[in-house]
Amino acid sequence: MLLNKNSKVYVVCPANVATGGPELLHQLVYKLNIFGIEAYMYYYNTKKGKDPVHDEYKIYNNRYVESIDDNKNNLLIVPEVKTDLLYKYKSVQKVIWWLSVDNYFKSINSDSLKNKIKNLLKSVFYNYKPYKFDNNGIYHLVQSEYARQFLLNKGVEDDQIKYLSDYINPRFIKNTQNSMILKENIVAYNPQKGYEFTKKIIEKNKYSFKFVPIVNMSRQQVAELLLKSKVYIDFGNHPGKDRIPREAAISNCCVIVGKRGSAKYYEDVPILEEFKFDFDELLINDILDKINDCIINYENNIKKFEGYRNFILSEEEKFEKDIKNIFKIN
């Protein structure tokens, strides 16, 4: 990746979507502009007459464009779910940012007839093809060690991969640190991720604590739930370095995860092994015992997450250093 004073960086993002991935894409454009690099959002799936910028991300005040200047001095960064866009341009430098390994496969293997027809039409009229790990001219950014190992196993050379993770929204951290909400015997969980296994844990619960799902909640309501919960469990796939486990940790929850995806790697989820479990029904009683121990002996157990919280608090500074290294900013 070679940039000069006339270079522009375009970061591709779905319009009007507020999840961890899109926030990270906005964070990059925001920081690049602060560091003096001309960077823009480029939104896809836009709707005519509707502002493509989700209200959550207006605080970044990022500029956006509706077309990309296909120039060798410019740089195009796409998330792993939009690799087909790379083949629309010939000259611009190209980068895939792996925010989620699993979502890449979902984007290219959709079983719906509508999606298959859509991809067929795009292949005929727009030279559509998803990335197949066969182009050495494409660089890669990874948000997790899980993604880096995935790329290495696919034959991508190590010098083509750069680590660039994200950071928790500073407003969220500030709100948690200023909160006076008292902890209750609550176990929070996200039913959209790993619910099949989590449901078995809930059904076998022999203790008096309460499981509360994070569902149909605003960002503020999620924050309030985590602040009053003593434990957060996540037995999802962990396709990248997920946001909610970090928000839970910074909200002083004990975090218990299943060993899948990024959660297997200490680099991505740096918590003690006693809080990580295999997906084995024979371990459900052990998981429940660990949850109960976290609730009954909360004051002692929460101290074991101090390193994880410090790791999370340092992520913005690490993000800035990585940007300066990747984009050769003095």
N, C-alpha and C positions, 0 to 999 in steps of 0.2 A: 504494500500500500504506500503510494507516494503522493503526497499532497504538496501544493505550493500555495502562494498567497492568493491565487485566483481560483483555487479549488472550491467546490461545493460538495457537501455531504448530504445525501438524501436517506432518511430513515423511514422505512415502510411500516405502516401500522393500520390495523382495521379501524374504521370510523366508528365513533360512538360506542366503544367497548371499554369497560372499566374492570380490568383484572390485573394480576401481577405483571404479566408480560407487557401489555400496552403501557403500563406506568413506567416500566424500565426503558422502553423505547423513547418515551417522552423525557425521561431523566437524561438520557444520552444527548439528545439534541439540546436540551437546556444547558448542560455542562459544556458541550462543545462551543456553543455561542459565547459563554462566559470566558472560555479560554481563547477566543478570537478566531475560531473556525466558523465559516459560514455554513450553517446547518439548517435543514428544513425537515418537517414532517411531510410524508407523502401518504395520504390515506386511500385505502381501497374499500370497496363495498359502501361507497358514499350514496346518499340519497339526494336527488335533485332538490334544491331549495332548503336543505337542512344543514346546519353547521356540523361539520364532521368531528369537531373537538368535543369530547365528553366533558361535562361540567367539572368532573373530578380533576381534569388536567389543565383547566384554564389558568391555574396558578403558575404554570410554567411559562405561559405567554410565548409559546413557540410559534414561529412562522410556519406556514405550510404552502405547498405548491400543488398544482394540478397536473403538471407535466415534469418530466425529468430531462435535463440537458445531457444527451448521450455523448459525453466528451471524456477523453482519456484522462484528463486531469481531475475529474469528479469521481465520487465514490458512492456506490449504492449499497445500502445495508438492508437486508431482508430478514425477517424472522423465519424460522424453519418451516412454518406453515405456508409460506408464500414464495417458495423457491422457483416456481414457474415464471415469475416476473423477471428473473435474471436473464432468461433467454429472449426477452423482448428487445434487449439492448445489446449493441455490438462493441462499443468502445469504452463505456464507463467501467471503472474498476468495481469488482463485485465481492461482496462479503455476505456470508450466512451467519446469523447470530442464533445460536442454539439455546433458546430459552426453555425448550421442552423437547426431549427426545421422542417421547410417546406421541406428541401431537403431530410430529412430522409424518409418522406412519398413518395417523388418522387422516391427514390431509391428502394423502395419495391413495389410500385404500378404502375410501368411503364406499359402502355397499349400496347406497341408495341409487335407484335408477336415474333420478334427476341429476345426481352428481356425475354419474358415468356419462350421460348424454352431454352434460355441460363440458366435461373434460374432453370428450371426443370432438365437440365443435371447436373448442379452443385449440386442440392439436392440429386441426385442419386449417383454421383461419388465422391463428396467432402463434404458430410454432410452439404450442404449449408442451412442456415436458418438465416434470419435477426433477430435482437434482438426484443423480444416481451414483455419486461418489466417483465419477469418472472424469472430472475436470480439475486439473492441477492449477488452473489459473484463478480459481476461486479460493478466497481466504475464509477462515472460520474464527468466530468469536464464541466462547463457551461461557455459560452462566454457572456451570457446576463442574465438579470433577467427574461426575457421572457422565456428562456429555463429552468431556475430553476423552475419557476411556472408550466411549462408544465410537468416536471418530477414529481414534488410533486403531481400534479393532476393525474398522472399515477400510483401513489402508491409507488414511489421510496422514501426510507427513507431519511430524511434531512441529516443525518450523512454520507450518501454515496455520497453526492453532494458537490463539491468544486468549488468555483468561480475562473476562470482563463480566463481573457479577453485578449485583444491584444493591440498593440500600432501602431500608424502611423509611417511609415518608417522615421527615422530621416533625411534622405536626402531630403524627401519631405518637412518636416518642415523647414529645413535650407533654401531650395530654396525659399519658400514662404516668409520667413522673410527677405531675401536679395533682393526680387523682387522690381523693380521700375515700374511695369506695372500699368497703371492707370485704375480705374474702369469705366465701361460703363453701359448703361441701358440695361443690358442683364440678362435674366433668364435662367440658365442652368438646364437641366433635363436629366435623363437617360431613353431613350425610351424602354429599355429592362425590366424596372420595372414599372408596373402600368400605362402603356401607355393609356389604354382604358379610364381611368378617366382623365389623364393628357391631352389627346386629346380634351376632352370636355372643359377643362379650356382654352386651346389654341384657340379653335373655338369661344369661347365667349369673347375673349379678346377685350376690348373696349379702351385700353390704347395704348400708343405709344412704349412701351418697346418691346424688341425682345426676343423670345424663341429660344434657341440654344440647339439641342440635343447632348448628348455625345455619338457619334457613329463613328465607323471607325477611332478612334483616338489612337495615341500612348500615353503612360503614360505622356510624356512631353507635348503633345498637350492638354490632359485633365487638367494638372496642369496650363497651360497657360490660358485655357478657364475659369477655376475657379478663377484665379487671376484677370481677367478683368470683371467677372460677379459680380453684386451686390446681386443677389439672386440665391439660389439653391432650387428647389422643388423636393420632393420625395413622390409620392403617390403609392409606391410599397408595397410589403407585409412585408418588414423588417423582414426576417426570422431569422436574428441574428443582432448583433450590427454592422450595415453596415459601410463599410469603406468610401464610397464617401461622405455621409453627413458630416463626421468628416473632411475629406480633404477639403470640401467646407467651413466649419466653420473656419478651421485654415487658409484658404485663404481669410478670412474676407468677406465671403458671409453671408447674412441673410439666415437662413435655415427654410424652411416651409415644414412640413411633414403631411401625413395622419396618422390617429390613427389606425395603424395595427401592429401586431407583436411587435417587441421591441420598436417601436416608441410610443406605448401606455405607456411605463414605463419611469418615470422620471429618474430612475437609469441608463437606457440605453441611453436615449436621453434627457439630462437635459437642456431643453429649456423651455421658458415660454409657458403657455397654449395658449396664443394668436397666437402662431405660429404653433399650432397643430389643425387639422381639421378632422371631421368625413367625411366618404365617402358618401356624400349626394349632389345630384345635386342642391338642393335648396341652398347650401352653396357656389356654384361656384362664384357668384358675390362677396360674402364676401372674398373668397380666392383671387380673382383678386384685390379687394380693398386693401387687406393686402399686396399683392405683390407691388402694386403701391405705397403704403405708405412707404414700405421698400426702394423703388427706389428714391422717391421724398425726403424723410426724412432719407436718408441713414445714415448720420453721427450720428443721434440720435438713430436709430434702431440698428445699428451695436454694440453699447455699451451694448445692452441687451444680447449679446452673449459672453461677456467677461468671464462669469462663465463657459460656455461650452468650450471655447478655453482653459481656464486654466485646466479644467477637461481632455481635450485631451492631453495637454502638460505634465500632470502628469501620463499618462497611462503607460509609460515604467517603471517608478519607481514602480508603483503599481504592474505591471506584475512581476517584479523581486521579490518583497516582497511576492506575492502570490506563486510563484515557491518555494521560500525558506520555506514557511509555509507548502505547500503541500508535498514537497519531504524531509522535515525535514533537511534542510541545515542550518548549523550554520553561 
